[in-house]
Amino acid sequence: MARTVLFHELGGPEVLRVEDVPVGDPGPGELRIRVDAIGLNRAEALFRSGHYIEPVKRFPARLGAEAAGVVEAVGEGVTGFRPGQPVSTVPAFSQNDYGVYAETALVPAAAVLHRPEGVGAVEGAAMWMPYGTAYGALVEVGGLGPGDTLVLNAASSSVGLAAIQVAHRVGATPIALTRTAAKKDALLKAGAAEVVVTDDEDVVERVRAATDGRGARIVFDAVAGPGVTELARVVADGGTLLVYGALSGQPTPYPGVELGLPALNMRSYTVLEATTRPERLRRLEAFVASGFRTGAFSPVVDRTFPLEDIVEAHRHLESNSQVGKVVVTVPR
């Protein structure tokens, strides 16, 4: 039996329960891992509340795609892993099929990566989704490179902070957008070249001034909704508006017609584009692991909670007050 987070109905954080659940042995293509730390993501809050891109198919339901731990058992046909190895999981499966909010979990081996030497469990649960999302969107899809400018909102999120570090790694300049001045100093400390406080400043004017009128090679948008119209105005000629989240909760228009920019490049992105394609996942793993080995990447962990406090952890996740990743540890 393993302590496992389940929910029996859709709703807020209060629907989450820690229950004893049998785990069993891994099947073909699976690993059983002892979970030491879990990285929380907004996708899980959306799944729990019934607002995710994929609906909950059955109850009780599980949660979680990002964790760090140690291999306990290897299923038939799995190569490259053995018991005792430190590993991390990446979002590459449906939460209707697997969930890592638990002290022991079965996971598909295709969603497991070896943890770089010297990376602890908390860091290991805070690295692959943020840096994988940033790398996959900005480098694989967007082609961000030396001399380019990146503009990003939700910059204090784990993905936003990872994107700032990825931009520096490839020689680009990151400009962070934040609604109020409360997180401005933290974003400058995190490496943002400039911070635009959107409640008080003109985003288009600030970005155009910072780029000598060229605009941004990539705008990385976690909010979507009506605000894409303004963001589209700062995209450079030949640049791309990448939408990877929907924090606004509102419909997202295509702004090309309104702006007179029918050739505007605008597309959505999810980390599954990188994690479910073996060759892209191989490049993602190499890029992120090398960033950790060289010290270029360092995940920002806002706060940790024990597994028993999963309800409070989800409340904190949804508070929008955090800077960086919320991580749940599994005490033994």
Secondary structure, 3 states (H helix, E strand, C coil): CEEEEEECCCCCHHHEEEEEECCCCCCCCEEEEEEEEEECCHHHHHHHHCCCCCCCCCCCECCCCCEEEEEEEECCCCCCCCCCCEEEECCCCCCCCCCCCECEEEEEHHHEEECCCCCCHHHHCCCHHHHHHHHHHHHHHCCCCCCCEEEECCCCCHHHHHHHHHHHHCCCEEEEEECCHHHHHHHHHCCCCEEEECCCCCHHHHHHHHCCCCCEEEEEECCCHHHHHHHHCCEEEEEEEEECCCCCCCCCCCCHHHHCCCCCEEEECCCHHHHCCHHHHHHHHHHHHHHHHHCCCCCCEEEEEEHHHHHHHHHHHCCCCCCCEEEEECCC
